[in-house]
Amino acid sequence: MIRYSLRCENAHEFEGWFSESADFDRQVASGFLTCPTCHSASISKLLMAPSVSTARKKSEMQTVAMDAMRREAFQKMKEAVASIKANSEDVGTKFPEEARKIHYGEADARGIIGQATFDEAEALLEEGIEIAALPTFPDEAN
């Protein structure tokens, strides 16, 4: 995973995690990446020191200190994601198919979560189907 420090056109700073550098470019180009504060799609990378991943134990991984405001915001974000997951049906890899059925009235309207490739998510957005990516938090990885 690659972590970028990002800033929107309104000077809001936040982090983004990407599986490869091309993911950032694709998400910006498609408008899929937006500022969590103001929802602007005009996003740029900030200068940052490189972070090289090694085969260290989890206990030796680099950590980030958060001030009280960021810690509280991070906790609220985790709670919101947990609430979405608890109140949604997990349709797994059938997410694009189920999202279309709901959007076009072929299935009952309900909250769903699942997996979609970048191309599948982009196609759903182009069809006018409202979706959002849920973040994976560091303590949920692996």
Secondary structure, 3 states (H helix, E strand, C coil): CEEEEEEECCCCEEEEEECCHHHHHHHHHHCCCCCCCCCCCCEEECCCCCCCCCCCCHHHCCCCCCCHHHHHHHHHHHHHHHHHHHCCEECHHHHHHHHHHHHCCCCCCCCEECCCCHHHHHHHHHCCCCCCCCCCCHHHCC
